């Protein structure tokens, strides 16, 4: 069973994402509401996948992605999720190693489809 870390400052979004992924057969090992916790939990759990909001209270997801991918600290796949859909931000996330970039709002079904595609 693939493991997932869910990172979003909104409890509602963390719950929605976690519930959808658990229902689809994924193991949500942890959730984080800010960047510092996200980095700590990613390094601790080394999940197969991280869903990563781009706008967090203490840092942006792009910076978290940069930290996690530098020196290949973790091999987790990353799916960025954000209300910010600017092409330059999407391109930067993808160039730093994100597998996909989902723009909010989205459906649970489209989220699961995207995650399944990451592993296919």
N, C-alpha and C positions, 0 to 999 in steps of 0.2 A: 504494500500500500504506500503510495506516494505521500510524503510529508509536506505540509504547507505552513508558512508563517504569514499571517495576515497583518498588514500595517496600514492603519488609517486613523486619523484623529477623531473620527466620528464613530461613536459606539454603534449607532444604527448601521453604518456601512460595514463595520467589522462583523457585526452579527449577521447581516444579510449575506456577505461574502462567505463567512464561515459556514452558515447553514446550507447554502447552495453547494459548497464544495464537499461538506460531510455527506449530504444527501447523494452526491455523485460518487461517493466512495473514497474520497481523499481523507487523510488524517491531519487535521489542523492541530499542530503541536503547540502553537503559541500565537498570541496577538499582541500588537504593540500600538500605542497611541501617539508615540513621538519617535523622532529619529534616533535618539540615544538608546532607547529601549530596543528599537528595531535592530540596531547594529549589535548590541549585546546578545539579543535572542538569536539572531542569525548566526553569530559565531558560536554560541552555545549549542544550538540544535542542528546546525548545518542542514536545513531543510532542502528537499528536492526543488521546492518552488517558493518564491516570495511574491505576494501581491503587494505592491508598493504604491501608496498614495504619493502624489508629488508635492502636495502642500500640507506640511505638518507644522506644529507650533514652534519647534526649535530648529528645524532645518528643512531643506527641500529634498524630495526623493532623488533627484538627480545627484545631489551631493552624497546621499546614502549609497546610491548605486556605485558612485566613484570610489568611495571608501571600501565597499565590499569587494569590488572587482579588482582593486589595485593589489598587486602582489598575489593575486589569485587566492585570497584568504578563504573564499568559499566558492564552490562550483554550482551553487543554486541557480536555477533559471529564475528570471525576474519578469513579471508582468506589471508594467506601470499602469496605474489607474488614477485618473485625474479629471477634474472639471476643466482644466487648462488644456485646450486642444490646439494651441499654436503650433504650426508646422515646425518651427525652429526648436521648440521644446521637445516635440516628438522625435525629431531627427537626432537631437543630442542624446536622449534616452536610449534610442536604438543604437547609436554609435558607441555608447558606453557598455552595451551588452544586454540591454533589455530584449526579451524575445518578442513581446507585443506591447502595444500602448493602447489601452482602452479609455475612451473619453466618456465621462459621466454625462447624462444618466445612461444606464445599460440595464439589460434584463439578466436575471439569474441564468437563464438558458444560454444567452450569448456569452456570459462569463464562463460557464462550464464548457461550452464549445471551444472557446479560446484556450482554456487550460488544457483540455484534451488534445488540442492541436499542438501545444507545446511539447507534449510527450509522445506524439505519433511520428 
